[in-house]
């Protein structure tokens, strides 16, 4: 005789909401699983915290290009509490789900009114959906790269990022996961996590989208006053100063210290900018290429590169506050002769 359950019946799951003929909004794990079970073709995921801008839409366009007209693009919109420290802007972080849905549909809708992907699925869960037991009992260690630069200023940030990214990878089961190069340290950590934990998908980096004046697009740009927005241009000018310093080394290997100091001097001369760091590091292992003590210590083991064991490309990364808004930016620097 079967056991009679004394547990309450599960709460019925509402049907996913269609935002048009091909885009579907899901809010629960069950809704997402049901939609993806019938989703066509190959699948790509773009993970966001919402307040979407053209930088996010570049990721979505690349996702659609990869899956093609018979595939599925999944966009997750979730402001992850685990990656915010108590003093950070979790409560005030911009949120505009309806605007995000409209922007996503507009981005993928062609002149003929059809989506460029077979289906657009948006997953916009609450924290209770992502972390049904509350604080997760099992945590992801993001490794040594998470201890420098952004990790030094925000020591719990990357553990929270890895926690939600791995969870969303499991829930969406994509072939490709697309991430922006603006969050270069996050990208490196996620690539390492996927490699070391044998997650069966491919990470696709997508370039930084900038405003016409050079400011890197960010949801946090909305916090800036008109005056502060002008001051924030110092970050992209500092990166250009670093590129210029590298270009001056015609016929010889660029001097990493000179590149960093050129960028630093540009930021130091700017009004209204409080510098957090200016660093030149290996873009994969985040080893400090200038011995400034900002990245990880350089390994003694020889590896393919140029100069005195330098990689062919370095990452020039800057972080600063303009008013109360903390901004980051970066660029790749060619270190070959």
N, C-alpha and C positions, 0 to 999 in steps of 0.2 A: 504494500500500500504506500502510495507516494506521500511525502511529507507536505503538510499544509503550511505555506509560508505565512508568517505573522508580520512580515514587513509590509509597509504601505505600498500601494501601487505607485509606479513611477509617474511623475508628472508628464502629461502629454506634451509632446514637442510640437510647437506650431510649425506650419509649413513654411519653407523658405520663401522669401518675398522676391518676386521678379521685378527688377527695375526697368526692364524693357524686354524685348523678345528673346534676348540671348544672355543678358546679365542677371545674375541671381545673388541676392544678399542672404548670407547665412549668419546665425548668431550663436548656435550651439554646436557641440561636437557631432551630435546625431544628425543635425541638418547638413553639416558639411560632408559627413560620410555618405549620406544619402545622395547628395548632388554629385559628388565625385564618383560614386559607383556607376553613374550613368554618363559621366563626362567623356567627351570624345577625345581620341588621339593622344599625342604626347602632352605632357603637362609641365608648366613652369610656374614658379612662385616668386612673387615680389613681396617682401615683408616690410611694412611701414608702421609708423605711429600716427598716420593720418596727417591732416593739414597739408594735403598734397600740393606739390608745385611741379614745375616743368622738369626738375631733376628727377622726381619720382616717375613722371610720365615717360621720361627717356628709358627708365628701367622697364616700364610696362610695354613700351613699343618694341624694345629688344626681345622681351619675353614673347610677344605676339609674333615677331619675325621668326623666332626659333620654333614655336609650336605650329605655325602655319595656319591655314584656313580651316583645318580639321582638328586642331588641338585646343587645349584649355589653358587659360591664364588665370591663376589664383592670386589675388591681392589680399594680404592680411592687413587689417587696420586695428592696432592694439597698442595702447599706451601702457607699457609694461612697468608696473610699480617696482619690480625687483631691480631695475637698472637706475633708479633714482635714489639718491641719498636723502635723508630727512630734510636737509636744508635746500634741496633743489626744487625745480619747478613742476613737480608732478601735477599738482592741482591746477596750475595756471597754464599748463601746456596747451597749445591751440587744438581745438577739436571742432570739426565741421563735417560730420558724416554725410549729410545730404549733399554738401558741396563736393566732397570727395567722390561720391558716386556719380554725380553729374560730370565731373572732370574725367573720370575713368571712361565713362561711356563715350564722351566727346572725343577722347584721345584715340580710342580704338574704332570709332565709327567712320567709315569711308564715305566718299561722295555719293555712293549708291545707297547709303543708309544701313549697310550691313557691317557687322563687326569684322575686323581683320583677323580675329581668332575665331575658332569654332564656338567658344563659350568664354565668358568672363564671369568668374565666381569671386565674390567678395566675402571674406570671413572677418566679421567684426565682433569678437567675443568680449565678454566682461572678464575681469580678473577671476571671478568664481568659476568660469568655464575653463580657463587655462590652468588654474591652480585649484582644483576642486577640493583638495584637502587643506587649503590654506597655504601656509608656508611650506614649500617642498621639503620633504625629509631627505631626499637625495639631491645633492648639488653638483654642479659642473665646476671643475677647477680650470680656469682659462689659461693657466700656465704662466711662464715667466714674462712673456711679452705684455701681459696685463699689469705688470708692476711698474712700468715706466710711462712717461709722458702723460697720456690721459689717465692711465691707471694710478699714477702718483697723485694726481689731483682728485680723482674719483675712484678710490680703491675698491669699491664694491661693484662698480659699473659693469665691467666685462663679465663677471660671474652671472649677473642678472641677464645680460645680453645672451650669453651662451645658453642659459636655462630656457629662455623663451624661444630662441632660434631652433634649438634641437627639438623642443616640443612641437613647434610648428612644422618642422621638417617631417616628423613622424605623422602628424595629422594630415598633411597635404600630399605626402609621397610624390614629390616632383622628380622629373628628370634633371631639371635645371633650377637653381636658386640664384637670383640676380641681386647683387649688392653694389652700391655706389662707391667709387674711389674716394669720395670726399671723406668718408669715415675709414681712412686707410688702415688704422690700427685695428679697428673692428674687423675689417676685411681679412687682415692677416691672421687674426685669432680664429675667425670662423673657418678659414681655409685649413688651418692646422687642426681644428676640432674635427672637421669632416675627414681629413686624412687619418688622424690618429684613432678615431672611433669607427672608422670604416663605414661612414654614412654613404649609402649608394646613390649619390647624385653628383652633379657637376656644378661648381661655383663659377658664376659668370660675372666678372667685374665690368662696370660701366662707368665711363668717364664723368668728370664733374661738369655740371651745367652751371653757367655763370650768367649774371645779368649783363647787359650791354656795356656797363662800366667796369666789369671785372669782378664784382662781388659774387662770391659763391652762393648759390641758392641754398636756403635753409629755412625750415619752418620757424626757427627762432628769430629770423630777420623781422618778423612781425612785431617784435618787442621794441625795435629801434625807432627812435624819433627821427625826423628828417635830418637834424644835425648829426645825430649818432650814426645814421646810415652813411653819411659822407665820411665820418671818421673811420668807419669800419673798412673803407676801401684801402686803408693802410695795410691790411693783411695781404691782399692780392698784390699791392705794390712791393711789399717785402719779398714775396715769392719771385716777382719779376727781377728785383735786385739780385737775388741769389742766382737766377738763370743768367743774368748779365755777367755776373762775376765768373760763372763757369765758362761762358762764351769767350771771355778775354784770354783764356788759357789756350791760345791757338798753337797747335802742334805739340802740346804737352798735356799731361793729365791735369785736370782742374784740381785746385787745392780745396779739399773739403772745409777746412777751417775758414778760408777766405770766403767761401760761399755762405757759410752760416753767419759770419760776422757782417757781411754785406746786408743780409736780410735783417739781422738784429739791429744794425744801425738805422735802417729805414724805419723799423717799428719804434725804436727809441726816440726818433725825431718827430714822431706823429703825436698830435694833440688828442687827448681824450682816450688814449689806449693804455690799458694796464696789461703788460706782457705776462703771460704764464710761462711759455717756453718757445724757443726757436731751436730746432734740432735738425741735424742731417743724419739719417739712419739708413740702414739696410731695409728695403721695403718689405722683406719677408721675415727676417729674424729680429728686426728693430735693434740691431747692434749699432752703437754710437760710432759714427765714422769720423768724428772730430775730437774724441776723447774729452768732451765737455761734461761727461757724467750725467747725461740726460737719457740716453738709451741704455741698452744692456751692454756689458763689457764685450769687446770684440774677442772672438775665439782665436786661439793661436793656430789652429789647424789651417793649412793652406787650402784655398778653394779657387776655382776659376774666376778670374776678374782682371783688374788692371791695377797699375801702380803697386803700392805696397799691400797687396791682398784686398784691394777695394773691389766692390761689385761694379759691374758695368753701369748700373743705375743706382742712384741714391734717392731717398725720399726726403725732401725738405718740408718739414711740418711746423706749423705755427699755431699757437693758441693765445688768445687775449680776451680781456673784457673791455667792452665798450659800454659805458654806463654800468648797468647791472647784468648785461647780456654777455654770456661767454660764447665766443665764436672760434671755430677751427677752420683751417684751410691747409692745403698741401699741393705740392707739385713734384713730379719726377724730374731729376736732374741727370743728364748724361755725363758720366765720369770717365768716359773713354778719351784718349788723347785726340 
